[in-house]
Amino acid sequence: MHFVDAKTILSGSNGFQGMNIYRGCSHGCVYCDSRSRCYQFTHPFEDIEVKQNAPELLETALRAKRKKCMIGTGSMSDPYMHCEEKLRLTRRCLEVIRKYGFGVAIQTKSDRILQDIDLLDEINRAAKCVVQITLTTYDDELCSILEPNVCNTKRRIEVLEKMQERGIPTVVWMTPILPFINDTVENVTAILNECVRAGVKGVIDFGMGLTLREGDREYYYAALDRHFPGMKERYIRRYGNAYELPSPNADELKEVFRKICRENGMLATPEECFRFMYEFPEQNVQMSMFDE
């Protein structure tokens, strides 16, 4: 872990702004796209870069904004890695978001987010909060291989339930689906049934498969050699050096996905989910004033 003073913290359009408080990750997920060389890391991925002035930068940025919007975090680096336990930079940023009346769309795999459920609840009541949780496999033994340094799937489902109890909307990222590993009807059905039970607003899937780029591919294949002997060669035979690796079962899995989402009123396309997450409901701000 090393500390830097960042120059800026927000990026994106006026309707939605994203931020990454950390750079790199300690969760060790075998498929992580953020390892890809296109992101131009100049330090080892596990040597977390900490933007120590993130809360101050965020306060300066939000104070100057005339129009409220959603603030997103977690797309490139999980905001609830192990270092957050001590540093609490994510919480401090949430406090700034609450202070200035903005909304937040926050993505994680970690149950550490429950430490901030009070703040998330307050933001949701005053403006809007959407909590996004990644679920890739219902099998916790497999989860410990694919995502070794973070809480298991069952615990993440408990996080979804806790958010539902508070009325905080949730979106699940059911991605990636790894060919020959977690690409079964049983797995997809089990995850989706839990989403239904936990009242999830929408589920994001990008075609029932995996993407691999330079840097990410090498790390993933090394993990396959460790945990699934012979699987790397199977991938190479079928996909070569492709970027997109759809599951051989993709069509069947997509049909199961669409059916369960449709029957239970869950948003089922990335476009629908992103539209829901990015939309800032200005009327909520007015309503919260009367609620008080």
N, C-alpha and C positions, 0 to 999 in steps of 0.2 A: 504494500500500500504506500502510495506517495501523494503528496498534496500539491495542488497548483492553485493559482489565482486565475480564474477564467476571465475573459474579456466580456463575454455575453453569456446569457443562459437560455434565452428563448429564441425559437425559430418557427417559421410557418406563416400562414396567412392571417389576416385580421380575425377571421372567424374561429380559428383554432391555432393555439400555440403549443409547441412541444418543448420539453426540456429534459436533459439528462444530467443528473446530479453527480453520478459516477460514470466512469468509463472502464470497461472490462467487467469481469464477473467471477465470483467464487463458487457458483453453483455446479459447475462442471458438466452441464448437459452435453451429451455426446454429439448432438446435431446442431449446436448453436451457430446460426448464420453470422452472428456478430463477430465471430473469429475471422471472417473472410478478409482477405488482404485488401479488398477494395476500400475498406474502412480505414486503412493506413495507420494502424497502430504502430507507435514507435516504442512501445514497452510491452513486456510479456502480458498476455491477456489476464492472467491471475494477479498481476501486480496492479491492484485497483487504483486508478487515478481518481482522486477525490477533489472535486471543485469546492474547495473550502469556503469560498465566498459566495456560493450559490444563493443562500437566503438573502444576502444583501443585494445581489444583482437582481434577484426576482422582485424584491421590494421596490427598487428603483424603477424597474420596468413596469410593474403593475400600477404604481402611483401615477405614472405618466400616461397610462392608457385612458382614453375617454370612453371607450366602449368595452363592456364586459364580454368575456368569452370563456371557452373551456380551455384549461391548461392540461396537457397530456404529459405523462411520464411513464417510463418503463419499457418503451419500444426497443431500445438498444442495450440498456443495462438495467437490471432489476433494482428498483429503489429500496428493496428490503433484503439486501445481501447481509452477510455476517457483520460487516463493519458498521452497518446502520445501528446495530445493537448499542454500540458505544457512541458513535458520532451524532446520530439523531438529526442528520441534515434533512432527511425527507420530512420528518415531523416539523422542523422549523419552516420548511417551504410550505407545508400545508397550513401552518399558522398564518403565513403571509397571504396565502390564497383566501383563507377565511376572513382575514382582516379587511381585504379590499373587495370582497364580495364576488370573486370569480368562482367558476366551477372547476372540477377536476375529473379527469379520466385517468385512472391509475392502474397499471398492469404489473402483476407479480406472480410468482409461484410460491411465495413464502407466507407462512402463517404469522410472521412478524407484523403483518399489516393489521392484525387484531390489536396491537398495542396502540394504534392510532384510530380505532373505530369511533372513539368519541369525537375526534376532529372531523372524520369523514361524515359522521352523522350530522354534525353542525353545518358543515358545508352543504350537504344535501338538503337540509331544511331551509337554508338561506338562499341557495342557488341550485346547484346540481352536482352530484357525485356519481360516477360510474366506476365500479370496481371490476377489473378484468383479471380472470384467473386462467392459467393454462392447464389443461388436462389432456394428456396424450395416451395414457394407458390406465385401465381400471385395475390391472394386476400390480399390486404394490411391490412384489419381488422384481418384476420387470422395471418398474418405476425406479427402484434403487440402482439399477444398472444405467438406465437412460438419463436420469436426473439425480445423481448420487449425493449431492451435498445440500439438498433442500427437502422440505417435508413431503411426505408421500401423498398420493392421490386422495386417500380417505380423509386425511387432515385438510386438504384443500377444499374438499366437499363440505367439511364442517365450517370452513371460512365462508363459503357461499351461503350456508344456512344462517350463520351469524349475521351476515349482511341482510339477508331476507328478513330476519327478525326486526332489524332496524328500519326496514323499508328502503334500504340502499340498493338501487338496481345493479345487476351484475351481467357481465358478458363473459362467455367462456371461449377461449381460443383452443379449439380441438385440432391442433396442428403442432408439429408435423405428424402425419401418419406414415410410418416407416415401412417400405415394402418388405414383405416376408417376416416382419417382426410384430407390429401391432395393428396390421391392416386386416382385421377380421370383423365379421358382422357382429360377433359376440362382444368384442371390445367396444366398437362404436355404439352398439345398442346399449350396453351397460353405462357408458359415459352419458349418453343422451338421456337415459331414464333418470339418472341422478340429477341432471340439469333440470328436467321437468319437476322432479320432487323438490328441488331447491328454488324453484321459481325464477330460473334464469331468464333474462329478457331476450337474449339472442346468443347464437353460437356461430363462431367464425371458423370456416374451413376454406382452404385454398386448393381444392381439387383432389383431396385424398392422396397426398404424396409428400415428397420431400424435395427440397432444392439444395444443391451443393455447388459451392464456388471454391476457387483456389484458397487454401488456408483452412477453410471449413472442411473440405473434402478429405484432406490428409488426416485431420484430427478424428473425423468420423470413421474413416477406414481403419485407423489404428485401434479405435474402440471396438470395431467389429472383429478384428483379429484377436483381441483379448477376450471378448465375451461370446462371440458367435463364430467359431472357427469355420472357415470356408465360405462365409457369407460375403466377404469382400469380393471374392472371385465371382460369385453369383451376380453381384451388382455390376461388376465390370463387364461380364458377358452380356447382360441384358441392356445396360444403360450407357456403356462406354464412358465418355467424359461429359455427358449431358448435364445441363443445369437443372432441368426439371426431370424428376424421377417419379412419375405417377405409379401408384400401386396397380398391380395386375387386376386387383379387385375393385378398382376405382368406381366403375359404373354401378356395380351392385351396392357399394358403400354409399355412394351419392344418393341412390334411390332410398336406402334406409334412412339416411340423414334427412332428406327432404320430407319423407313421410312422417317421421316422428316430430320434426319441427312444425310441419303444417298442422298436424292433428292437435298439437298442444300450444299453438299460438306463439311459438318462438321465432324471432327474426332469424332468417336462415341464409342470408347472403352477406358477404363482406360490406357491400354498398349500404344495405339496410342497417347493419350494425354500426358502421362508421357514421352514418347520418344521425343515428340516435345518439351516439357518444359525443359527436362534435356540436350538436345543436344546443345552444345556450338559451334556456327558457327565461327570457327577461321577465315574464309574468310572475315567475316564482319569487323574484326579488321583491316585487310589489306585494305579493301575497304574504310573504314572511313578515313584512312590516305590520300587517294587520293581525297576524297570528300572535305577535308579541303583545 
